[in-house]
Amino acid sequence: MEMAKSKTNHKKKVIIIIILFFVCIGSFFVSVGKGSLDISFDKVIKAIFIEKDTVNHQIIWNIRLPRTLVAALVGICLAISGAILQGVMRNPLAAPNIIGVSSGAGLMAYIILILFPKYYYLVPVGAFVGALFATLLIYLLAWRNGVSPMRLILAGVAVSSLLGAGISSLMTLFPDKVAGAVGFMVGGLSARTWPDFNMLWPYATLGILLTFLFPKKLNILMLGDEIATGLGLHVERTRMMFIVFAALLAASAVSVVGLLGFVGLIVPHTARLIIGSDYRYLLPSTALLGASVVMICDTIARLVFDPVEIPVGIVMSLLGAPFFLFLLRERRSMER
């Protein structure tokens, strides 16, 4: 009886993941096809694979396709990073932008771009170092015979503010070298092309593959430190490993699009409501949903005030801020 129920549950979750896959594909074609010039689905296919000497091909291949692929990868990276942090820290409010991980990555990216512009290709590496440092600092500040969710959020907000002050200082001291600073601060995909995609995908792919190798360890961590230790898991070593993965994913995204917020908060939580907390299913559903959300939000950002474009981070904030307040209220209700 239990085995039959387990198989049925497995099939339902697989079906949900397949549905999310087709939603992601649909979001991709909407993002590539919609703009100042609308291009239908069949024309998009022809422009990519068949008619390579047309205006549609130039628009899609040189402008829309790399931007859409960057949006998808950024959505996957930030969403999975958020899912990891929420699992490792056992806190639904943990997300790269809220607890300061993105700010750490952003500060290091700014330092390289402003002070060492010749080494711009090292931005992802520098962003990873900054994100990892910020994450470890927050974790250490929140540690006192274990990690308290409230201390974690408070430490994250404090560290995020400190790092944000560092970014603002660089913008003030070097105003001539921070072109596009507004887009970076809120997260933007404007003018993202193939070089941006080529800089992003190796680090993103590495982080995604490493995370997908260990979903069962995340499941065990969610049970609590005592139970996880009883099951033979080296808790601190495993937690540190996933913190490195989360930092790598967040830094990959930040190095290309800037401080895009709320993806790591709302997407994992939404996926958890849809498919449950088992990371074997949660990780792929979070990745697909994250890609879809960022691609759709970027499309809205391009179209809502056409021909003027707004940063995608503004659209994400309009969606994410109410959702964050809802989570905070639910959290307080549970604690009562």
Summary of the structure (lengths in Angstrom):
residues: 336
radius of gyration: 20.1
end to end distance: 37.3
largest distance: 68.6
contacts: 1202
relative contact order: 0.17
helix: 79%
strand: 1%
